[in-house]
Amino acid sequence: MSLLLLLSSLLSAITLPTGNAPVPVGSAHFPDALHAFVWRNWPLVPLERMAQTVGATEEQLLAIGQSMGLDAAPVIMPEQESRAYITVIRRNWHLLPYEQLLTLLGWEAEKLDFVLREDDFLYIKLGRHKPAAPPIVYAAPDAAAQARAAQIKAWVQSAFPSTPILGEKPLFSFVEELTAPLDAAPAMSGEQHFNPRYCSSYFGLYGDLFSQQEVDPFPPAYLARLKQAGVSGIWIPVLLYQLAPFPWDPALSENHEAHLKYLGEIAARLKGQGISLFLYLNEPRALPHAFFEAHPELKGVSGPELATLCTSLPEVRDWMRGSVERIARAVPELGGFFTITASENMTSCWSHGIGAQCPRCKERSAAQVIAEVNRTLWEGITAAGSKAEFFAWDWGWGNDWAGEVIAALPKEIALMSVSEWDLPIVRGGVDSQVGEYSVSSIGPGPRAERHWKLARERGMKTMAKIQANNTWEISTVPYVPAVANVAEHARRLREAGVEGLMLGWTLGGYPSPNLEVVSAMGADTTLTPEAALQQVAEARFGEEAAPLAVRFWQSVSTAYSEFPYHIGTVYNGPMQLGPANLLWFKPTGYASTMVCFPYDDLNSWRAVYPPEVFIGQFEKMAQGFNAAADALEAAAAPMPLHRPQVAALESEIRIARVCAIHFQSVANQSSFVLARDARATAEGATRKELTEKLIALLHSEIGLAKKLHALQSTDTRFGYEASNHYFFVPVDLVEKVINCEALLAELAGV
């Protein structure tokens, strides 16, 4: 059987989504797709499986890698593969067809289908389409390919003459650091205004927790660090059909009893550490159209690939209620459940606002259906006699009907709102409004205040969802040291009477001064933000260095408050990739995607901001973060500090430097797109001036990529976020240098 026939046979059991299957974005700086494939997978996939994917021998791919100057192929441990599969999918999305991607991952199509749908809606983040990449089949490099590979090697050796280009530390070294035994230290305890205070695991797997039990998201030492930082709970996403029988297709709930047992073990282990487990429900999950061929009576509204289980049907609600009851009975240690009922995932018929297309739900309002979904799930808890709490999160509820939902909820349900949503701001003279995911803007905003007021009038507990550590403003640092902003936010929430906090979405579970200052503000309701900063700084850096750290946090907070916030910018901008985002002389034609592929889509990046304002704001932040780091570095240098205090200060400085690099790169990339597009039609002196500007920007990006490579090489926290895994690894920053050098060579030849 030929290689292509063998590959095509792998998808016989299931059809994976393709969308409009656009032409892939190329990588012209490499000789061909084969060389790009070798380069990008070198540090992440075993060489043996890479060779199987393209029909080569390991020796043949080894020769290609060495011809481009790659370090010796590392040994890829199974745990790294389990933690980095999204990184592998993303970097091969434009390179490989599904058949070869499955071989590279070592997966069946069913597993990839599940990950694309259920791993934090990965397919949506990838753009809702699979580029139609032709298969890569090994062929010996010709003379032209060899010459280009030799040029790449020369560029690499010139830019990184004595640095291991794959990094000095193995990927995910931070896991080992966070799970090392913790020196005895008092945990933040005592009475708390904010209960609970729960976050996600910094390195937990978002997707199928139960099939990857070899990856422990909650090691004891990590839990101890969270407890010390003032965290009282951790949340994980679950699917009802994985934890309880699914009557219409028992295969979906295969092994549900084992899953439930494992969940109970996790909850008991966390409780033993003084931390509660909370389950995130986004139910009932939409299912492929093929399911409804056998069960048309259950079908609600339809999307491109999926359709809903209609919750107006009593049998669907009975299943939901019974499933939650089963979970609550089996896992009495649970702290609680929280819901999102109008998310990116389709759930009820009104979850995406198209309930009028359902023959049953068209007779009912969105508010009636959404309230009923929450009430049904809560009824499962009460039927079990469980003490677990239940939080209904108003994410996605329409402003015109959210009040109706709140009025229809049982008063025993707590209402959770994104604190900063609808907060009006002015940045660079431009009016904007915060959606969510902001540390640069200090809530609460009018939407949350309005919803909390309605809930309190009914006697309901109120909760705030915040981002205490980081946000999609920049997620590839463990936390943004804008601690003064976080402390002020906690003060305002305390005064607003908010009783509990969700400390972050999938990003935000790193033990940090940000989390500590939230806990400090809740533990002492008379504490001012300034006093809380001083308290946390003294505990971390010692009494002598504490004032320096406080000034640093205040300076960073001031600089961060220049972020040109718009929800379009937050979701679509290149902040997550920074210098790792490639540049192109010809527009890609691709629209940026949600925190995944920014491409060169400047108009989506900048949203409501004029280009010059957008660029100026990112430059202000870069300068402000660097200035704060410079001041702290200079002031702390002569101090006789203990080694742990020095290490803690150095970490703060590194984080600020990485943020500054990303922000400056966003400004550079935006300027590059403007100059590139203007140059396409320019002539004479104007064209020459634009060419010189492009050259300067390319050199600047090379410098930023090299700086970030040095930082990530020794601190593997950078570039990582739990639900996206590594946005970039050191070899990607080396590729950016190659990319820029190739563009400079092209300019020199034009």
Secondary structure, DSSP 8 states (H G I E B T S, - for coil): --HHHHHHGGGTT-----TT-------TTSSSHHHHHHHHHTTTS-HHHHHHHHT--HHHHHHHHHHTT--------HHHHHH-HHHHHHHHTTT--HHHHHHHHT--HHHHHHHHHHSSSHHHHTTSS-------------HHHHHHHHHHHHHHHHHSSSS-TT-SS-TTHHHHHHTS---------S--SS--EEE--TT--SS-GGG-TTS-S--HHHHHHHHHTT--EEEEE--HHHHS--TT-GGGGTTHHHHHHHHHHHHHHHHHTT-EEEEEE--S--EEHHHHHH-GGGEEEE-SSEEEE-TTSHHHHHHHHHHHHHHHHH-TT--EEEEESSSSS--STTTTT-GGGSTTGGGS-HHHHHHHHHHHHHHHHHHTT---EEEEE-TT--TTTHHHHHHHS-TTSEEEEETTTT-EEEETTEEEE--S--SSS----HHHHHHHHHHHHTT--EEEE--SS-BTTB-SSS----HHHHHHHHHHHHHTT--EEE--SSS--S--HHHHHHHHHHH-TT--HHHHHHHHHHHHH-TTTHHHHHHHHHHHHHHHTT----HHHHHHSTTTTGGGS---SS-------TTS--TT-HHHHHTTS-HHHHHHHHHHHHHHHHHHHHHHHHHHTTS---HHHHHHHHHHHHHHHHHHHHHHHHHHHHHHHHHHHHHTT--HHHHHHHHHHHHHHHHHHHHHHHHHHHHHHH-TTTTEETTTEES--HHHHHHHHHHHHHHHHHHHT-
